[in-house]
């Protein structure tokens, strides 16, 4: 984990913070909306032929938000004079929501982004082998952690090289929460507002800032 950065480096992180607020969060909203549309299509008719188009749309939105999130590593690496992989490794321990960690979320997001750009096969460092391991399909029971993603129906799933199946609706908010916490730990000036992604709070409101605004 990186130590807190000097002021000159913290100012440089404005590029990453701006990308997070103006590009990553809207892309996450688009993905969440696409997952809701997929659920609505499945609820209307569970035959795959009926919801296949909505499934492809959700998969595309998943890839787009993955590219946006992973772009944070490139921006931060450029600002800090590090490699993107070094930055991703530094962000990974911060990927938690309500003190619950989600190991591998940053790595899977990176893999989905690369699979979208290059199809595959991906380099061995990625937990996913190729684009074919990212599908919009039925999760079934016992997939991923309790309360992660949808309770039923279909959603975007990521199958790792070892056969483990993960819900991308879990990876997206946990990865974004990790970036908020990483930037805060480095001294970046975050907005005081609460931010929610896929129904989960990825950054709580700053109570001191809101209390200070009261007469």
C-alpha positions as CSV (number, residue, x, y, z in Angstrom):
1,X,0.0,0.0,0.0
2,X,1.3,3.5,-0.9
3,X,2.2,6.0,1.7
4,X,0.3,9.4,1.7
5,X,1.6,11.5,-1.1
6,X,3.2,14.9,-0.9
7,X,1.1,17.9,-1.9
8,X,2.5,18.1,-5.4
9,X,1.4,14.5,-6.1
10,X,-2.0,15.0,-4.5
11,X,-2.7,17.9,-6.9
12,X,-1.7,15.6,-9.8
13,X,-4.4,13.2,-8.8
14,X,-7.1,15.7,-9.8
15,X,-7.0,14.0,-13.3
16,X,-8.0,10.7,-11.9
17,X,-10.6,12.2,-9.6
18,X,-12.2,14.2,-12.4
19,X,-12.3,11.0,-14.6
20,X,-14.0,9.1,-11.7
21,X,-16.6,11.8,-11.2
22,X,-17.3,12.7,-14.8
23,X,-16.8,9.4,-16.7
24,X,-16.8,6.4,-14.4
25,X,-19.9,7.2,-12.4
26,X,-22.1,8.0,-15.4
27,X,-20.8,4.7,-17.1
28,X,-21.8,2.8,-13.9
29,X,-25.2,4.4,-14.0
30,X,-25.6,3.3,-17.6
31,X,-24.6,-0.3,-16.7
32,X,-27.0,-0.4,-13.8
33,X,-29.8,0.8,-16.0
34,X,-28.9,-1.9,-18.6
35,X,-29.0,-4.6,-15.9
36,X,-32.5,-3.4,-14.8
37,X,-33.7,-3.4,-18.4
38,X,-32.4,-7.0,-18.7
39,X,-34.3,-8.0,-15.7
40,X,-37.5,-6.5,-17.1
41,X,-37.0,-8.3,-20.4
42,X,-36.5,-11.6,-18.5
43,X,-39.5,-11.1,-16.3
44,X,-41.7,-10.5,-19.4
45,X,-40.5,-13.7,-21.1
46,X,-37.8,-16.0,-19.7
47,X,-37.0,-17.5,-23.1
48,X,-33.4,-16.6,-24.1
49,X,-34.5,-15.4,-27.5
50,X,-36.6,-12.7,-25.9
51,X,-34.0,-11.2,-23.6
52,X,-30.8,-11.9,-25.7
53,X,-30.7,-8.3,-27.1
54,X,-31.0,-6.8,-23.6
55,X,-28.3,-9.2,-22.5
56,X,-25.9,-8.1,-25.1
57,X,-26.7,-4.5,-24.2
58,X,-25.9,-5.2,-20.5
59,X,-22.7,-6.9,-21.5
60,X,-21.7,-4.0,-23.6
61,X,-22.4,-1.5,-20.8
62,X,-20.5,-3.7,-18.4
63,X,-17.5,-3.6,-20.7
64,X,-17.8,0.2,-21.1
65,X,-17.8,0.8,-17.3
66,X,-14.9,-1.6,-17.0
67,X,-12.9,0.4,-19.5
68,X,-13.8,3.6,-17.7
69,X,-12.8,2.2,-14.3
70,X,-9.5,0.7,-15.5
71,X,-8.7,4.1,-17.2
72,X,-8.3,5.4,-13.6
73,X,-5.2,3.2,-13.3
74,X,-3.6,4.7,-16.4
75,X,-4.3,8.3,-15.3
76,X,-3.1,7.8,-11.8
77,X,0.0,6.0,-13.0
78,X,0.8,8.9,-15.4
79,X,0.2,11.4,-12.6
80,X,2.3,9.5,-10.0
81,X,5.1,8.2,-12.2
82,X,4.2,4.5,-11.6
83,X,3.0,1.6,-13.7
84,X,-0.7,1.0,-14.0
85,X,-0.3,-2.5,-12.4
86,X,1.5,-0.9,-9.4
87,X,-1.5,1.5,-9.0
88,X,-4.0,-1.3,-9.3
89,X,-2.2,-3.3,-6.6
90,X,-2.3,-0.2,-4.4
91,X,-6.1,0.3,-4.9
92,X,-7.0,-3.4,-4.4
93,X,-6.9,-3.3,-0.5
94,X,-9.3,-0.4,-0.5
95,X,-12.1,-2.3,-2.3
96,X,-14.5,-2.6,0.5
97,X,-18.1,-1.5,1.2
98,X,-19.3,-1.4,4.8
99,X,-16.1,-3.0,5.9
100,X,-16.7,-6.0,3.6
101,X,-13.9,-6.7,1.2
102,X,-14.3,-8.1,-2.3
103,X,-11.0,-9.6,-3.4
104,X,-10.2,-9.6,-7.1
105,X,-12.7,-6.9,-8.1
106,X,-10.0,-4.6,-9.5
107,X,-8.4,-7.5,-11.3
108,X,-11.7,-8.7,-12.9
109,X,-12.6,-5.1,-13.9
110,X,-9.2,-4.8,-15.7
111,X,-9.7,-8.2,-17.3
112,X,-13.2,-7.3,-18.6
113,X,-11.8,-4.0,-20.0
114,X,-9.0,-5.9,-21.8
115,X,-11.3,-8.6,-23.1
116,X,-13.6,-5.9,-24.6
117,X,-10.7,-4.3,-26.3
118,X,-8.7,-7.3,-27.4
119,X,-11.2,-10.3,-27.2
120,X,-8.4,-12.7,-26.1
121,X,-6.6,-14.8,-25.2
122,X,-5.6,-12.5,-22.4
123,X,-2.3,-12.5,-20.7
124,X,-1.9,-14.9,-17.8
125,X,-1.9,-12.1,-15.2
126,X,-5.7,-11.6,-15.9
127,X,-8.1,-13.9,-14.0
128,X,-10.2,-14.2,-17.2
129,X,-9.0,-15.9,-20.3
130,X,-11.1,-14.2,-23.0
131,X,-14.2,-12.3,-23.9
132,X,-16.2,-15.6,-24.1
133,X,-15.9,-15.8,-20.3
134,X,-18.1,-12.8,-19.9
135,X,-21.7,-13.6,-20.4
136,X,-25.2,-12.3,-19.6
137,X,-26.9,-15.5,-18.3
138,X,-28.7,-17.0,-15.4
139,X,-26.6,-17.0,-12.2
140,X,-28.4,-19.9,-10.4
141,X,-28.1,-20.4,-6.7
142,X,-24.9,-20.3,-4.7
143,X,-23.1,-18.1,-7.1
144,X,-20.8,-15.4,-5.6
145,X,-21.3,-13.9,-2.2
146,X,-24.6,-13.6,-0.3
147,X,-26.5,-10.5,-1.4
148,X,-24.3,-9.8,-4.4
149,X,-26.0,-8.9,-7.6
150,X,-29.5,-10.0,-8.4
151,X,-31.5,-12.6,-6.4
152,X,-32.7,-14.3,-9.6
153,X,-33.0,-14.0,-13.3
154,X,-30.1,-13.1,-15.6
155,X,-27.2,-10.8,-15.2
156,X,-23.6,-10.3,-16.5
157,X,-21.3,-13.0,-15.1
158,X,-17.5,-13.3,-15.2
159,X,-16.0,-16.8,-15.2
160,X,-12.4,-16.9,-13.9
161,X,-9.8,-19.3,-15.2
162,X,-10.3,-21.6,-12.3
163,X,-14.0,-21.9,-13.0
164,X,-15.2,-19.5,-10.3
165,X,-18.2,-17.4,-11.4
166,X,-18.5,-13.8,-10.2
167,X,-21.3,-11.3,-10.6
168,X,-20.1,-8.1,-12.3
169,X,-22.8,-6.2,-10.4
170,X,-20.6,-6.8,-7.3
171,X,-17.3,-5.9,-8.9
172,X,-18.3,-2.5,-10.3
173,X,-19.4,-0.9,-7.0
174,X,-16.6,-2.5,-5.0
175,X,-13.9,-1.3,-7.5
176,X,-15.3,2.2,-7.5
177,X,-15.5,2.3,-3.7
178,X,-11.8,1.2,-3.8
179,X,-10.9,4.1,-6.0
180,X,-12.7,6.6,-3.8
181,X,-11.0,5.3,-0.7
182,X,-7.6,5.2,-2.4
183,X,-7.8,8.8,-3.6
184,X,-8.9,9.9,-0.2
185,X,-6.0,8.1,1.5
186,X,-3.6,9.9,-0.8
187,X,-5.1,13.3,0.2
188,X,-7.3,14.0,-2.9
189,X,-10.1,16.5,-2.1
190,X,-13.2,14.4,-2.6
191,X,-16.6,16.1,-2.9
192,X,-18.6,15.9,0.4
193,X,-21.6,14.2,-1.2
194,X,-22.7,10.6,-1.0
195,X,-22.3,8.5,-4.1
196,X,-24.2,5.3,-4.9
197,X,-23.5,2.7,-7.6
198,X,-25.7,-0.2,-8.4
199,X,-27.7,0.5,-5.3
200,X,-24.7,0.5,-2.9
201,X,-23.0,3.4,-1.2
202,X,-19.5,3.6,-2.6
203,X,-18.7,6.9,-0.9
204,X,-20.6,8.2,2.2
205,X,-21.4,11.8,2.7
206,X,-19.0,13.8,4.7
207,X,-21.0,14.6,7.9
208,X,-18.6,17.4,8.9
209,X,-19.0,19.2,5.6
210,X,-22.8,19.0,5.8
211,X,-22.9,19.9,9.4
212,X,-20.8,23.0,8.7
213,X,-23.3,24.2,6.1
214,X,-26.1,24.4,8.7
215,X,-26.8,27.9,10.2
